[in-house]
């Protein structure tokens, strides 16, 4: 058996009927030229007939009941995994457009995973217009985070459009990080040594964590300092209780458009992403007469996974930044976001990497406690909305000769946070996935549209006309 880390276990502990804690990826492929009518049926058959199932796909909970999820949860290998259950073949109703695909993915993402089985599903979806199909894969957040999920899915793809008879994702083992110990290298003396090292680390890190906590407290008393602290965002329509059904919307832009704006404004790509999301949210809430007087805040996951690590579990930290949704002027809004993210980065950079996991638990423990105690959505939120930016593959990829056209993240939401916006880069584009509560956020597709209009507006304010025209081509 393999015990779960504290952060991974927390995703199991807060699982409920209204808040399933799985994350997903939607991949859209174009069928190979001359593909037979049975192409997808044959592909699904091969997927189900795959032999060895690699970690983490073959893991299931050692004890699937509530107590087994909350008290010392652990993974064990499912030696009789039923791939006919996990791999499913669906078809869209005509006309098979983006709307029909969004409705189906929303429905699939609303359904919880079966805790008596390995915590993942893969849906092959045919009938997408323009000779395309989709692959929607979901996995519990206790098994994987956004970065490791992208790396796992990327490893099964190829840059060779002629390659056939490719393995499905669940047969490909992740590369082990250089220097990581294998089970064979583990021993009692090694365990004792690791325990002593951990105690020493905790003693060394305590002052640094105390200083980090003091900086957050200081920022509450002195907001002009620019560091955004937890619990400083307003209670908005986004921060009440959620129900089980989800909505999913997508949008994508050429990455160069956003990078040009980042360069011209002296900010980062992430600053531009936050500006687009904040501007869209400001307009969306104002139209409903629900725009708070104080700025919404964003919880931003920060990857701390080493570049050569394709392992499982969650390895992220968090920073909190203002979205400046109370600022009417677009350029002032962007400047306030830039200042807030700069201060948040400086705050994190003052902590050594070895302390980031402890700091993340310190920062996220109020959030987790809200969810576990039933107070999520009933008190002031730790932050208003989660916004992530996950780097993906840079080149064009294929599976069984089918070209991967786009890849969208489908994330999770919880009580107190009815919206999650996650971006994923791929082959020169940045793909936005909006995951929201169906009952809380009617007409959520407008948010996707409004980010596009916010992008056009910012270009008109910052870029000279000639460069603006080249960028939009």
C-alpha positions as CSV (number, residue, x, y, z in Angstrom):
1,X,0.0,0.0,0.0
2,X,1.0,3.6,-0.6
3,X,0.0,6.3,1.9
4,X,-1.3,9.6,0.6
5,X,0.4,12.9,1.5
6,X,-1.5,15.4,3.5
7,X,-2.5,17.7,0.6
8,X,-3.6,14.7,-1.6
9,X,-5.6,13.2,1.3
10,X,-7.4,16.5,1.8
11,X,-9.0,16.3,-1.6
12,X,-10.6,13.0,-0.6
13,X,-11.7,14.4,2.8
14,X,-13.6,17.3,1.2
15,X,-15.4,15.2,-1.4
16,X,-19.1,15.4,-1.2
17,X,-22.2,14.8,-3.4
18,X,-22.2,18.5,-4.4
19,X,-18.4,18.8,-4.7
20,X,-16.8,15.9,-6.5
21,X,-13.0,16.5,-6.4
22,X,-11.9,15.3,-9.9
23,X,-10.2,17.2,-12.6
24,X,-10.3,16.6,-16.4
25,X,-8.9,17.3,-19.8
26,X,-10.8,17.7,-23.0
27,X,-8.8,17.0,-26.2
28,X,-10.2,17.6,-29.6
29,X,-8.8,15.6,-32.6
30,X,-9.3,15.7,-36.3
31,X,-9.7,12.3,-37.9
32,X,-6.8,11.1,-40.2
33,X,-7.5,11.6,-43.9
34,X,-9.1,8.5,-45.3
35,X,-9.9,7.0,-41.8
36,X,-12.3,4.1,-42.1
37,X,-15.8,4.4,-40.6
38,X,-14.8,1.9,-37.8
39,X,-11.7,4.0,-36.8
40,X,-13.0,5.1,-33.4
41,X,-14.7,1.8,-32.6
42,X,-11.5,0.0,-33.4
43,X,-9.5,2.5,-31.3
44,X,-11.8,2.0,-28.3
45,X,-11.5,-1.8,-28.6
46,X,-7.7,-1.5,-28.5
47,X,-7.9,0.8,-25.5
48,X,-10.0,-1.7,-23.6
49,X,-7.7,-4.6,-24.5
50,X,-4.6,-2.9,-23.2
51,X,-2.6,-5.2,-20.9
52,X,-0.6,-3.8,-18.1
53,X,-2.1,-0.7,-16.4
54,X,0.5,1.6,-15.0
55,X,0.5,3.8,-11.9
56,X,-1.4,5.9,-11.0
57,X,-4.2,4.5,-13.3
58,X,-4.1,1.1,-11.6
59,X,-4.4,2.6,-8.0
60,X,-7.6,2.4,-6.0
61,X,-8.3,3.2,-2.4
62,X,-7.4,0.5,0.1
63,X,-10.6,1.3,1.9
64,X,-13.3,3.0,-0.2
65,X,-15.7,4.0,2.6
66,X,-15.9,7.5,4.2
67,X,-13.6,6.6,7.1
68,X,-11.1,5.0,4.7
69,X,-11.0,8.3,2.8
70,X,-10.6,10.5,5.8
71,X,-8.5,8.4,8.2
72,X,-5.0,7.5,6.9
73,X,-6.1,6.9,3.2
74,X,-3.8,4.7,1.1
75,X,-3.6,3.4,-2.4
76,X,-3.4,-0.2,-3.4
77,X,-3.1,-1.8,-6.9
78,X,-6.3,-3.0,-8.5
79,X,-5.2,-6.4,-9.9
80,X,-8.5,-6.9,-11.7
81,X,-9.2,-3.5,-13.2
82,X,-12.3,-3.4,-15.5
83,X,-11.3,-1.3,-18.5
84,X,-14.7,-1.9,-20.0
85,X,-16.1,0.3,-17.2
86,X,-13.4,3.0,-17.3
87,X,-13.2,3.4,-21.1
88,X,-16.5,4.6,-22.6
89,X,-17.7,5.4,-26.1
90,X,-20.3,8.2,-26.7
91,X,-21.7,10.1,-29.6
92,X,-23.0,13.7,-30.0
93,X,-26.4,14.5,-31.3
94,X,-26.4,16.4,-34.5
95,X,-25.2,19.0,-35.5
96,X,-22.3,17.9,-33.2
97,X,-21.0,21.5,-32.6
98,X,-19.2,23.0,-29.7
99,X,-22.5,23.6,-27.9
100,X,-23.5,19.9,-28.0
101,X,-19.9,18.9,-26.9
102,X,-20.0,21.4,-24.0
103,X,-23.4,20.1,-22.8
104,X,-22.1,16.5,-22.8
105,X,-18.8,17.3,-21.0
106,X,-20.7,19.4,-18.4
107,X,-22.9,16.3,-17.7
108,X,-20.0,13.9,-17.6
109,X,-18.0,16.2,-15.3
110,X,-21.0,16.5,-12.9
111,X,-20.9,12.7,-12.2
112,X,-18.8,11.6,-9.2
113,X,-16.2,8.8,-9.6
114,X,-16.8,5.4,-8.1
115,X,-14.6,5.1,-5.0
116,X,-14.5,1.3,-5.1
117,X,-12.6,1.5,-8.4
118,X,-9.5,3.3,-9.7
119,X,-10.5,7.0,-9.7
120,X,-10.6,7.8,-13.4
121,X,-12.7,7.6,-16.6
122,X,-11.9,8.1,-20.3
123,X,-14.7,9.0,-22.7
124,X,-14.2,8.8,-26.5
125,X,-16.8,11.1,-28.1
126,X,-17.6,10.8,-31.8
127,X,-19.9,12.9,-34.0
128,X,-18.1,16.3,-33.6
129,X,-18.6,18.4,-36.7
130,X,-15.9,18.9,-39.4
131,X,-14.7,15.2,-39.1
132,X,-13.5,15.5,-35.5
133,X,-13.8,13.6,-32.3
134,X,-13.0,14.3,-28.6
135,X,-11.3,12.6,-25.7
136,X,-12.5,13.6,-22.2
137,X,-10.5,12.1,-19.4
138,X,-11.1,12.7,-15.7
139,X,-9.1,11.7,-12.6
140,X,-9.5,12.5,-8.9
141,X,-7.4,15.4,-7.7
142,X,-5.9,13.2,-4.9
143,X,-4.1,11.3,-7.7
144,X,-3.0,14.1,-9.9
145,X,-2.6,17.9,-10.3
146,X,-2.8,19.9,-13.5
147,X,0.9,19.8,-14.3
148,X,1.3,16.1,-13.8
149,X,-1.9,15.4,-15.7
150,X,-0.8,17.3,-18.7
151,X,2.6,15.5,-18.6
152,X,0.9,12.1,-18.4
153,X,-1.4,12.8,-21.3
154,X,1.4,14.3,-23.3
155,X,3.6,11.3,-23.0
156,X,1.2,9.0,-24.9
157,X,1.0,11.4,-27.9
158,X,3.6,11.7,-30.7
159,X,4.9,14.2,-33.2
160,X,4.8,11.5,-35.9
161,X,1.4,11.6,-37.8
162,X,2.2,8.2,-39.4
163,X,2.5,6.3,-36.1
164,X,-0.2,3.7,-35.4
165,X,-1.1,1.1,-32.8
166,X,-0.2,3.5,-30.0
167,X,-0.7,2.6,-26.4
168,X,-3.5,4.3,-24.4
169,X,-2.5,6.7,-21.6
170,X,-3.0,4.2,-18.7
171,X,-0.3,1.9,-20.0
172,X,2.5,4.5,-20.0
173,X,4.5,4.7,-16.8
174,X,5.7,8.2,-15.7
175,X,9.4,8.9,-15.7
176,X,10.8,8.8,-12.2
177,X,12.5,12.0,-11.1
178,X,16.3,11.8,-11.1
179,X,17.5,11.1,-7.6
180,X,14.1,9.8,-6.3
181,X,14.3,6.6,-4.3
182,X,12.6,3.4,-5.5
183,X,10.7,1.0,-3.2
184,X,13.8,-1.3,-3.4
185,X,16.0,1.4,-2.0
186,X,13.8,2.0,1.0
187,X,14.9,0.6,4.3
188,X,14.3,1.0,8.1
189,X,17.6,3.0,8.6
190,X,16.7,5.1,5.5
191,X,13.2,5.7,7.0
192,X,14.7,6.8,10.3
193,X,17.2,9.1,8.6
194,X,14.4,10.6,6.5
195,X,12.3,11.2,9.7
196,X,15.3,12.9,11.4
197,X,15.8,15.1,8.3
198,X,12.1,16.0,8.3
199,X,12.3,17.1,12.0
200,X,15.3,19.2,11.3
201,X,13.6,20.7,8.3
202,X,10.5,21.6,10.4
203,X,12.7,23.3,13.0
204,X,14.7,25.2,10.3
205,X,11.6,26.3,8.5
206,X,9.5,27.4,11.4
207,X,11.0,31.0,11.6
208,X,10.5,31.4,7.8
209,X,6.9,30.3,7.9
210,X,6.3,32.6,10.9
211,X,7.7,35.5,8.9
212,X,5.5,34.6,6.0
213,X,2.4,34.6,8.2
214,X,3.4,37.9,9.7
215,X,3.7,39.4,6.2
216,X,0.1,38.3,5.4
217,X,-1.2,39.8,8.7
218,X,0.6,43.0,8.0
219,X,-0.9,43.2,4.5
220,X,-4.4,43.0,6.0
221,X,-3.7,46.1,8.2
222,X,-1.8,47.9,5.4
223,X,-3.5,47.1,2.0
224,X,-1.5,49.8,0.3
225,X,1.5,47.5,0.6
226,X,0.1,45.6,-2.4
227,X,0.2,42.1,-0.9
228,X,-3.2,40.5,-1.1
229,X,-4.0,38.4,2.0
230,X,-6.5,35.5,2.5
231,X,-10.0,36.5,3.4
232,X,-9.7,40.0,2.0
233,X,-12.0,39.5,-1.0
234,X,-15.7,40.3,-0.7
235,X,-18.5,37.8,-0.4
236,X,-19.8,37.7,-4.0
237,X,-22.3,35.6,-5.9
238,X,-19.4,33.3,-6.7
239,X,-18.9,32.5,-3.0
240,X,-22.0,30.8,-1.8
241,X,-23.0,27.1,-1.7
242,X,-22.8,25.1,-4.9
243,X,-24.9,22.2,-6.3
244,X,-23.7,19.1,-8.0
245,X,-24.4,20.1,-11.6
246,X,-21.7,21.8,-13.7
247,X,-21.4,24.1,-16.6
248,X,-18.4,24.1,-18.9
249,X,-17.3,26.7,-21.5
250,X,-14.2,27.2,-23.6
251,X,-12.3,29.9,-25.3
252,X,-8.9,30.0,-27.0
253,X,-6.5,32.7,-28.3
254,X,-3.2,32.7,-30.1
255,X,-0.5,32.8,-27.5
256,X,1.5,35.5,-29.4
257,X,-1.4,38.0,-28.9
258,X,-1.2,37.7,-25.1
259,X,2.7,37.6,-25.1
260,X,2.7,40.8,-27.2
261,X,0.4,42.5,-24.7
262,X,2.6,41.3,-21.8
263,X,5.7,42.7,-23.4
264,X,4.1,46.0,-24.3
265,X,2.7,46.5,-20.8
266,X,5.8,45.4,-18.9
267,X,3.9,42.5,-17.3
268,X,3.8,38.8,-17.5
269,X,1.7,36.4,-19.5
270,X,-0.1,35.5,-16.3
271,X,-0.8,39.2,-15.6
272,X,-2.7,39.4,-19.0
273,X,-4.6,36.2,-18.2
274,X,-5.7,37.6,-14.8
275,X,-6.6,40.9,-16.5
276,X,-8.8,39.2,-19.1
277,X,-10.5,37.1,-16.4
278,X,-11.0,40.0,-14.0
279,X,-12.4,42.3,-16.8
280,X,-14.8,39.6,-17.9
281,X,-15.9,39.0,-14.4
282,X,-16.4,42.7,-13.7
283,X,-18.7,43.0,-16.8
284,X,-20.5,39.7,-16.0
285,X,-21.3,40.7,-12.4
286,X,-22.2,44.3,-13.3
287,X,-24.8,43.1,-15.8
288,X,-26.4,41.1,-12.9
289,X,-26.1,44.1,-10.5
290,X,-23.8,41.8,-8.4
291,X,-20.5,43.6,-8.7
292,X,-18.9,44.1,-5.3
293,X,-17.5,47.5,-4.3
294,X,-14.2,45.9,-3.3
295,X,-12.0,43.9,-5.7
296,X,-12.4,40.2,-6.2
297,X,-9.3,38.1,-5.4
298,X,-7.9,35.1,-7.3
299,X,-6.3,32.0,-5.8
300,X,-3.5,31.1,-8.2
301,X,-1.9,27.6,-8.0
302,X,1.9,27.8,-8.5
303,X,3.7,24.7,-9.8
304,X,6.6,23.5,-7.5
305,X,7.0,20.1,-9.3
306,X,10.6,19.7,-10.7
307,X,10.8,19.9,-14.5
308,X,11.9,16.2,-14.8
309,X,9.2,14.9,-12.4
310,X,6.2,13.1,-14.1
311,X,5.0,11.6,-10.8
312,X,1.6,11.6,-9.3
313,X,-0.1,13.5,-6.5
314,X,-0.3,17.2,-5.9
315,X,2.8,19.4,-5.9
316,X,1.5,23.0,-5.9
317,X,1.7,26.1,-3.8
318,X,-0.7,29.1,-3.9
319,X,-0.5,32.8,-4.2
320,X,-3.4,35.3,-3.9
321,X,-3.8,38.3,-6.1
322,X,-6.3,41.1,-6.7
323,X,-8.3,41.2,-9.9
324,X,-9.0,44.9,-9.5
325,X,-12.7,44.4,-10.5
326,X,-13.6,47.6,-8.6
327,X,-11.4,49.7,-11.0
328,X,-13.3,51.1,-14.0
329,X,-10.3,52.2,-16.0
330,X,-8.8,49.2,-18.0
331,X,-5.1,50.4,-17.8
332,X,-5.4,51.2,-14.1
333,X,-6.9,47.7,-13.6
334,X,-4.0,46.1,-15.4
335,X,-1.5,48.1,-13.3
336,X,-3.1,47.1,-10.0
337,X,-3.1,43.4,-11.1
338,X,0.6,43.7,-12.0
339,X,1.5,45.2,-8.6
340,X,-0.5,42.6,-6.8
341,X,1.1,39.6,-8.6
342,X,4.6,41.1,-8.2
343,X,4.1,41.4,-4.5
344,X,2.6,37.9,-4.3
345,X,5.7,36.4,-6.1
346,X,8.1,38.3,-3.9
347,X,6.3,36.9,-0.9
348,X,6.6,33.3,-2.1
349,X,10.2,33.8,-3.2
350,X,11.2,34.7,0.3
351,X,10.5,31.1,1.3
352,X,12.9,28.3,0.4
353,X,11.5,25.6,-1.9
354,X,11.8,23.1,0.9
355,X,9.2,25.1,2.9
356,X,6.6,25.6,0.1
357,X,4.6,22.5,0.9
358,X,4.3,23.5,4.6
359,X,3.4,27.1,3.6
360,X,0.7,25.7,1.1
361,X,-0.9,23.7,3.9
362,X,-0.7,26.8,6.2
363,X,-2.4,28.9,3.5
364,X,-4.9,26.3,2.4
365,X,-5.9,24.9,5.8
366,X,-8.6,27.5,6.4
367,X,-10.1,26.6,2.9
368,X,-10.0,22.9,3.6
369,X,-11.4,23.4,7.1
370,X,-14.3,25.4,5.7
371,X,-15.2,22.6,3.3
372,X,-14.8,19.8,5.9
373,X,-16.8,21.7,8.6
374,X,-19.6,22.6,6.2
375,X,-18.8,26.3,6.5
376,X,-17.7,26.7,2.9
377,X,-20.0,29.1,1.2
378,X,-21.4,30.3,4.5
379,X,-18.6,32.7,5.5
380,X,-16.1,35.0,3.9
381,X,-14.0,33.1,1.3
382,X,-10.3,32.6,1.4
383,X,-10.3,34.0,-2.1
384,X,-13.1,34.5,-4.7
385,X,-12.1,32.5,-7.7
386,X,-9.4,30.0,-8.7
387,X,-7.4,31.0,-11.9
388,X,-4.7,28.6,-13.1
389,X,-2.3,28.8,-16.1
390,X,-0.8,25.4,-17.0
391,X,2.0,25.1,-19.6
392,X,1.3,22.4,-22.2
393,X,3.1,21.0,-25.2
394,X,4.6,23.5,-27.7
395,X,4.5,21.3,-30.9
396,X,1.6,19.7,-32.8
397,X,0.8,16.2,-31.5
398,X,-1.0,13.2,-32.8
399,X,-2.7,10.0,-31.6
400,X,-3.2,7.1,-34.0
401,X,-2.6,9.6,-36.9
402,X,-5.4,11.9,-35.6
403,X,-4.1,15.5,-35.1
404,X,-4.6,17.1,-31.7
405,X,-6.3,20.5,-32.5
406,X,-7.0,21.8,-29.0
407,X,-6.7,20.8,-25.4
408,X,-8.9,22.3,-22.6
409,X,-8.7,21.8,-18.8
410,X,-11.9,20.9,-17.0
411,X,-11.4,21.7,-13.3
412,X,-13.2,21.3,-10.0
413,X,-15.3,23.8,-7.9
414,X,-16.3,23.7,-4.2
415,X,-18.6,25.4,-1.7
416,X,-17.5,29.1,-1.5
417,X,-16.0,29.0,-5.0
418,X,-18.5,28.5,-7.8
419,X,-16.1,29.2,-10.7
420,X,-12.7,27.9,-11.8
421,X,-10.8,29.2,-14.8
422,X,-7.9,27.2,-15.9
423,X,-5.8,27.9,-19.0
424,X,-3.6,25.4,-20.9
425,X,-1.1,26.3,-23.6
426,X,-0.8,24.1,-26.7
427,X,1.0,24.5,-30.1
428,X,0.9,28.3,-30.0
429,X,-2.5,28.8,-28.5
430,X,-3.8,29.4,-25.0
431,X,-7.0,27.5,-24.2
432,X,-9.3,28.6,-21.4
433,X,-11.6,26.2,-19.6
434,X,-14.4,27.7,-17.5
435,X,-15.9,25.3,-15.0
436,X,-18.8,26.6,-12.9
437,X,-21.9,25.7,-10.9
438,X,-24.9,25.3,-13.2
439,X,-27.3,26.9,-10.7
440,X,-25.1,29.7,-9.6
441,X,-23.8,30.9,-12.9
442,X,-26.5,30.9,-15.6
443,X,-25.2,32.1,-19.1
444,X,-21.6,31.3,-18.0
445,X,-20.7,31.2,-21.7
446,X,-20.8,35.0,-21.6
447,X,-17.6,35.0,-19.5
448,X,-15.7,33.3,-22.3
449,X,-17.1,35.8,-24.8
450,X,-16.2,38.7,-22.6
451,X,-12.6,37.7,-22.3
452,X,-12.3,38.0,-26.0
453,X,-13.8,41.5,-26.0
454,X,-11.5,42.4,-23.1
455,X,-8.5,41.2,-25.2
456,X,-9.6,43.4,-28.2
457,X,-10.0,46.4,-26.0
458,X,-6.6,46.0,-24.3
459,X,-4.9,45.7,-27.7
460,X,-6.6,48.9,-28.9
461,X,-5.3,50.7,-25.8
462,X,-1.7,49.4,-25.7
463,X,-0.6,48.2,-29.2
464,X,0.0,50.5,-32.2
465,X,-2.4,49.9,-35.1
466,X,0.1,48.2,-37.4
467,X,1.2,45.7,-34.7
468,X,-2.4,45.1,-33.6
469,X,-3.4,44.1,-37.2
470,X,-0.4,41.7,-37.4
471,X,-1.2,40.2,-34.1
472,X,-4.8,39.3,-34.9
473,X,-3.9,37.5,-38.2
